Amino acid sequence: MKKTILELKTFLILWATQSLSQLGSAMTGFALTLWLYQKTGSALQTALLSICSYAPYVLLSIFAGTLSDRWDKKKTMLACDTFAACCTLGVLILLKTDALRPGHLYILNALTGLMNTVQQPSSEVAMTLITPKEYYQKTSGLTSFSNSLVTILNPVLATAVFAFGGMDGVIVCDLLSFLLAFVVLALFIRIPQQKPKEARGSSILRESQAGLQYLKENGMILNLILFLAGVNLVASAFDAVLPALILPRETGGETVLGMVTSCAGIATLIGSVIVTLLPAPKNRIRVIYLTMLFSLSTENYLLALTQSPLLWCLGQLLGWTVVPIMGASLNVILRSTIPVEMQGRVYACRNTLQFFTIPIGFFLGGLLVDECCEPIMARGIPWLTRLFGTGKGSGAAMMMFLLGIAGTLICLYFGKKLEKYHFEEHV
């Protein structure tokens, strides 16, 4: 154990401080989501926050990955995080001057998303460079563990801090966590540098195409990415629908939404511990699609067909426990298969292909609830009201049910395609 800690010292320090900064950002995001839904009452307008964050991420990731491979990883992370913190400071200034409007949040989220587009591939490659190969699964489990804690704690802490210090207090906590992470990365973390193989003077477009060409020539990774793009379509629509399902219900509200959201974090926390302790599975590809089949074919139906907070929480626990198990296997496949000098470009292409469905999912989820499912449920059709209830929120329940069907079909389709591939793991 002592040897493991020493060999992972750099990773553990960077992981802990970056996770704390992530918690601060998530608290601000949760508080602003509540603020916007209270202002507008619209699932679509609330979902636009996430759409604006992901749109630049999806559109520009391919080119950002090339820049990430060219640039110093540490300096890139510091610069991008600083810009994102300035956007958060902008929200605070607008709040203090009573000038904050939904449009401001959309613009600031788009700018933050632009910075994440460059920062994320740099961060992933940096984690690869500071982690010995034999610890890939354990560090993936630790990353899932911290993500779980963020999901658990951010609604609870955001609500508590908001009650005592208002939105100002939440944002100050966010900025303090950023400052700590910035200082530690700047002064105490050394990230080895890797030079890309391309000749000097090679164009950004040409290097970006190299990432796409790699995926084209590696059908296993490409099909995994396309499968997860389908999963992300359903999952992002789920995220858009969840506030519209819980906030207006008699059994729901802000506290219940925070509780249900925290259960997703508790579940991923449990899954992260399982991943850290488990030996490597024999077939990582099968693990990936079977865990997603279980997740999408349980959680959506439980939330759609019940109005009990207890069962909503159970749905989150069942759906999210297996996500870290999937994530660890995917992480090992990508890190072990893709040459490190190309990981920035390939990860960036992966981001575009795997995550382009997220803004689409948020948009469709919010739009279909507001314009289709809620109006249908308002007609009071007996067999539908028996399934999904009545009043505002019943349309969101109907949408959840449809997402469950879509998710199940996606997993079954890609599961058949992925069965022909086999991943050889070498440690």
C-alpha positions in Angstrom: 0.0 0.0 0.0 2.8 2.4 0.9 4.6 1.6 -2.4 1.3 2.3 -4.3 0.8 5.7 -2.6 4.4 6.7 -3.4 4.1 5.7 -7.0 0.8 7.6 -7.3 1.8 10.6 -5.3 1.6 13.1 -8.1 -1.7 11.7 -9.4 -3.2 11.7 -5.9 -2.3 15.4 -5.3 -3.6 16.5 -8.7 -6.7 14.3 -8.5 -7.7 15.6 -5.0 -7.3 19.3 -5.7 -8.9 19.2 -9.2 -11.8 17.3 -7.6 -12.3 20.0 -5.0 -12.4 22.6 -7.8 -14.9 20.4 -9.7 -17.1 20.3 -6.6 -17.1 24.1 -6.4 -18.0 24.4 -10.0 -20.8 21.8 -9.6 -22.3 23.7 -6.6 -22.5 26.9 -8.7 -24.1 24.9 -11.6 -26.7 23.3 -9.4 -27.6 26.7 -7.8 -27.9 28.4 -11.1 -30.1 25.6 -12.5 -32.6 26.1 -9.7 -32.4 29.9 -10.1 -33.2 29.6 -13.9 -36.0 27.1 -13.5 -37.6 29.3 -10.8 -37.3 32.3 -13.2 -38.7 30.6 -16.3 -40.5 27.4 -15.3 -39.4 25.9 -18.6 -37.5 22.6 -19.0 -36.2 23.8 -22.4 -34.8 27.1 -21.2 -33.1 25.3 -18.2 -31.7 22.7 -20.6 -30.2 25.5 -22.7 -27.6 26.0 -20.0 -26.1 22.6 -20.7 -26.6 23.0 -24.5 -24.5 26.2 -24.4 -21.8 24.4 -22.4 -21.6 21.4 -24.7 -22.1 23.0 -28.1 -18.5 24.5 -28.4 -17.1 21.4 -26.8 -18.6 19.2 -29.5 -18.0 21.6 -32.5 -14.4 22.4 -31.8 -13.0 19.4 -29.9 -11.2 17.9 -33.0 -9.1 21.0 -33.4 -8.7 21.5 -29.6 -7.1 18.0 -29.4 -4.5 18.9 -31.9 -3.6 22.1 -30.0 -3.6 20.0 -26.8 -0.9 17.7 -28.3 1.1 20.7 -29.4 0.9 22.8 -26.2 2.3 22.3 -22.7 -0.3 20.3 -20.8 0.2 22.1 -17.5 0.0 25.6 -19.0 -3.0 24.8 -21.0 -4.9 23.5 -17.9 -3.9 26.6 -15.9 -5.0 29.0 -18.6 -8.3 27.3 -19.3 -9.2 27.0 -15.6 -8.4 30.7 -15.0 -10.7 31.7 -17.9 -13.5 29.6 -16.5 -13.0 31.1 -13.1 -13.3 34.6 -14.7 -16.7 33.6 -16.2 -17.9 32.5 -12.7 -16.7 35.9 -11.3 -18.7 37.5 -14.1 -21.8 35.8 -12.8 -21.1 37.1 -9.3 -20.7 40.7 -10.6 -24.0 40.5 -12.5 -25.7 39.1 -9.4 -24.4 41.9 -7.2 -25.6 44.5 -9.7 -29.0 42.8 -10.0 -28.4 42.5 -13.8 -28.2 38.7 -14.2 -30.5 37.4 -16.9 -30.9 33.9 -18.5 -29.1 35.2 -21.6 -26.0 36.1 -19.6 -25.8 32.6 -18.3 -26.1 31.1 -21.8 -23.2 33.2 -23.0 -21.0 32.6 -20.0 -21.7 28.8 -20.2 -20.7 28.8 -23.8 -17.4 30.5 -23.0 -16.8 28.1 -20.2 -17.6 25.2 -22.5 -15.1 26.6 -25.0 -12.3 26.5 -22.4 -13.3 22.9 -21.3 -12.9 21.9 -25.0 -9.2 22.6 -24.8 -8.7 21.7 -21.1 -10.3 18.3 -21.1 -8.0 16.5 -23.6 -5.0 18.1 -21.9 -6.2 16.9 -18.5 -6.8 13.3 -19.8 -3.4 13.1 -21.4 -1.7 14.6 -18.3 -3.3 11.9 -16.1 -2.0 9.2 -18.5 1.5 10.7 -18.3 1.7 10.8 -14.5 0.1 7.3 -14.0 2.0 4.0 -14.2 0.2 1.7 -16.6 -0.5 -1.0 -14.0 -2.6 1.5 -12.0 -5.0 2.6 -14.8 -8.0 0.7 -13.4 -7.4 1.8 -9.9 -7.0 5.5 -10.9 -10.1 5.2 -13.0 -11.9 4.0 -9.9 -10.6 6.9 -7.9 -11.7 9.3 -10.6 -15.2 7.8 -10.5 -15.0 8.0 -6.7 -14.4 11.7 -6.7 -17.0 12.3 -9.4 -19.4 10.4 -7.2 -18.6 12.6 -4.1 -19.1 15.7 -6.2 -22.5 14.4 -7.3 -23.5 13.6 -3.7 -22.2 16.7 -2.1 -22.8 19.5 -4.6 -26.7 19.7 -4.2 -26.4 19.4 -0.4 -23.6 21.9 0.0 -25.0 24.3 -2.6 -28.4 24.3 -0.8 -26.8 24.8 2.6 -24.4 27.5 1.5 -27.2 29.2 -0.4 -29.4 29.2 2.7 -26.7 31.1 4.7 -24.8 33.1 2.1 -27.1 33.2 -0.9 -25.8 32.8 -4.5 -22.8 35.0 -3.5 -21.7 32.4 -1.0 -21.9 29.5 -3.4 -19.8 31.4 -6.0 -17.2 32.4 -3.4 -16.8 28.8 -2.5 -16.3 27.9 -6.2 -13.6 30.6 -6.6 -11.7 29.5 -3.4 -11.6 25.9 -4.6 -10.3 27.1 -8.0 -7.6 29.1 -6.3 -6.4 26.1 -4.3 -6.3 23.8 -7.4 -4.5 26.5 -9.4 -1.7 27.0 -6.8 -1.1 23.3 -6.4 -1.0 22.6 -10.1 1.3 25.6 -10.8 3.7 25.0 -8.0 3.7 21.4 -7.0 2.8 19.3 -10.1 5.3 18.3 -12.8 3.8 16.8 -16.0 6.1 15.0 -18.4 6.0 16.4 -22.0 5.4 14.3 -25.0 6.2 15.6 -28.5 3.8 14.6 -31.3 5.3 12.6 -34.2 4.1 15.0 -36.9 6.8 17.0 -38.6 7.3 20.6 -37.6 5.1 22.9 -39.6 2.3 20.3 -40.0 -1.0 22.1 -40.2 -3.7 21.9 -37.4 -6.2 20.5 -40.0 -3.8 17.7 -41.0 -3.0 16.7 -37.5 -6.8 16.8 -36.6 -7.4 14.5 -39.5 -4.9 12.1 -38.1 -7.1 11.6 -35.0 -10.1 10.8 -37.3 -8.0 8.5 -39.4 -6.9 6.6 -36.3 -10.6 6.0 -35.3 -11.5 5.0 -38.9 -8.8 2.3 -38.8 -9.8 1.0 -35.3 -13.3 -0.3 -35.6 -13.5 -1.5 -32.0 -12.9 2.0 -30.5 -15.1 3.7 -33.1 -18.0 1.4 -32.4 -17.6 1.9 -28.6 -17.7 5.6 -29.2 -20.8 5.5 -31.3 -22.5 3.2 -28.8 -21.8 5.7 -26.0 -23.0 8.5 -28.2 -26.3 6.8 -28.2 -26.2 6.3 -24.5 -25.3 10.0 -24.0 -28.3 11.0 -26.1 -30.7 9.2 -23.7 -28.7 10.3 -20.6 -28.7 14.0 -21.5 -32.4 14.0 -22.3 -32.9 12.3 -18.9 -30.9 15.2 -17.2 -33.1 17.7 -19.0 -36.3 16.0 -18.0 -35.4 15.3 -14.3 -36.0 18.8 -12.9 -39.3 19.0 -14.8 -40.3 15.6 -13.4 -39.5 16.3 -9.7 -39.8 20.1 -9.1 -43.5 20.5 -9.9 -44.8 17.3 -8.3 -46.6 17.4 -4.9 -44.1 14.7 -3.7 -41.2 16.6 -5.2 -39.6 20.0 -4.9 -36.1 21.4 -4.6 -35.1 19.3 -1.5 -36.3 16.1 -3.2 -34.4 17.0 -6.4 -31.3 17.4 -4.4 -31.9 14.1 -2.6 -32.5 12.2 -5.9 -29.4 13.8 -7.5 -27.3 12.9 -4.5 -28.4 9.3 -4.8 -26.8 9.2 -8.2 -23.6 10.2 -6.5 -24.0 7.6 -3.8 -24.5 5.0 -6.4 -21.4 5.9 -8.4 -19.4 6.1 -5.1 -20.4 2.5 -4.5 -19.5 1.5 -8.1 -16.2 3.3 -7.8 -15.2 1.3 -4.7 -16.2 -1.9 -6.5 -14.1 -1.0 -9.5 -11.1 -0.2 -7.3 -11.3 -3.6 -5.5 -12.3 -5.9 -8.4 -9.7 -7.7 -10.6 -9.7 -6.9 -14.3 -12.7 -8.5 -16.1 -12.1 -11.1 -18.8 -14.1 -9.2 -21.4 -14.1 -5.4 -21.0 -16.2 -4.8 -24.1 -19.1 -7.0 -22.8 -18.9 -5.2 -19.4 -19.4 -1.9 -21.2 -22.6 -2.7 -23.0 -24.2 -4.9 -20.4 -23.8 -2.4 -17.6 -25.4 0.3 -19.8 -28.2 -2.0 -20.7 -28.9 -2.6 -17.0 -28.7 1.1 -16.2 -30.9 2.4 -19.0 -33.5 -0.4 -18.7 -34.1 0.2 -15.0 -33.7 3.8 -13.9 -35.9 5.5 -16.5 -38.9 3.1 -15.9 -38.8 3.5 -12.2 -38.8 7.3 -12.3 -41.5 7.3 -15.0 -44.0 5.0 -13.4 -43.8 6.0 -9.8 -44.4 9.2 -7.8 -42.5 8.2 -4.7 -39.3 9.9 -3.8 -38.1 6.6 -2.3 -38.5 4.8 -5.6 -37.0 7.7 -7.5 -33.9 7.4 -5.3 -33.9 3.6 -5.9 -34.0 4.2 -9.6 -30.9 6.4 -9.4 -29.1 3.9 -7.2 -29.7 1.1 -9.7 -28.9 3.1 -12.7 -25.7 4.7 -11.6 -24.0 2.0 -9.6 -22.7 0.3 -12.8 -21.6 3.5 -14.5 -18.0 3.5 -12.9 -17.7 -0.1 -13.9 -18.3 0.8 -17.5 -16.1 3.9 -17.3 -13.1 2.0 -15.9 -13.2 -0.6 -18.7 -13.5 2.1 -21.3 -10.7 4.1 -19.8 -8.4 1.0 -19.8 -9.2 0.2 -23.4 -8.5 3.8 -24.6 -5.3 4.4 -22.6 -3.9 1.0 -23.5 -4.8 1.1 -27.2 -4.1 4.7 -28.3 -0.5 5.8 -28.5 0.2 8.4 -25.9 1.6 10.9 -28.4 -1.8 10.8 -30.3 -4.1 10.7 -27.3 -4.9 14.4 -27.3 -6.1 14.2 -30.9 -7.9 10.9 -30.6 -9.6 11.9 -27.3 -10.7 15.1 -28.9 -12.2 13.3 -31.9 -13.8 10.9 -29.4 -15.3 13.9 -27.6 -16.9 15.2 -30.8 -18.3 11.9 -31.8 -19.3 10.6 -28.4 -20.6 13.8 -26.9 -22.2 15.5 -29.9 -25.5 13.9 -28.9 -25.5 15.5 -25.5 -26.7 19.0 -26.6 -29.1 17.3 -28.9 -30.4 15.2 -26.0 -30.8 18.2 -23.7 -32.7 20.1 -26.5 -35.0 17.2 -27.4 -35.6 16.4 -23.8 -36.7 19.9 -22.9 -38.5 20.5 -26.1 -40.5 17.3 -26.1 -41.6 17.8 -22.5 -42.7 21.4 -23.0 -44.3 21.1 -26.4 -45.4 17.4 -26.7 -45.6 15.3 -23.6 -47.1 17.9 -21.2 -49.8 19.0 -23.7 -50.7 15.3 -24.3 -51.0 14.6 -20.6 -53.0 17.8 -20.1 -55.8 16.1 -22.2 -56.4 13.7 -19.3 -56.3 10.5 -21.4 -57.3 7.8 -18.9 -54.8 5.1 -19.7 -51.9 7.6 -19.8 -52.9 9.2 -16.5 -53.0 5.8 -14.8 -49.4 5.3 -15.9 -47.9 8.7 -15.5 -50.3 10.6 -13.1 -51.8 14.1 -13.7 -50.8 17.7 -13.5 -47.5 19.4 -14.4 -44.7 16.8 -14.3 -46.8 13.9 -15.8 -45.5 14.8 -19.2 -42.0 14.6 -18.0 -42.8 11.1 -16.6 -44.1 10.1 -20.0 -40.9 11.3 -21.6 -38.8 9.3 -19.0 -40.7 6.1 -20.1 -39.9 6.8 -23.8 -36.3 7.3 -22.9 -36.2 3.9 -21.2 -37.4 2.3 -24.4 -34.9 4.1 -26.5 -32.0 3.3 -24.2 -32.9 -0.4 -24.2 -33.0 -0.6 -28.0 -29.7 1.2 -28.4 -27.9 -1.2 -26.0 -29.4 -4.3 -27.7 -28.4 -3.0 -31.2 -24.8 -2.1 -30.4 -24.3 -5.1 -28.1 -24.7 -7.3 -31.1 -22.1 -5.3 -33.1 -19.6 -5.1 -30.3 -19.6 -8.9 -29.6 -17.3 -9.4 -32.6 -14.4 -7.4 -31.0 -12.0 -8.7 -28.4 -9.6 -6.5 -26.4 -6.2 -7.9 -25.4 -5.0 -6.4 -22.2 -1.3 -6.3 -21.4 0.1 -5.0 -18.2 
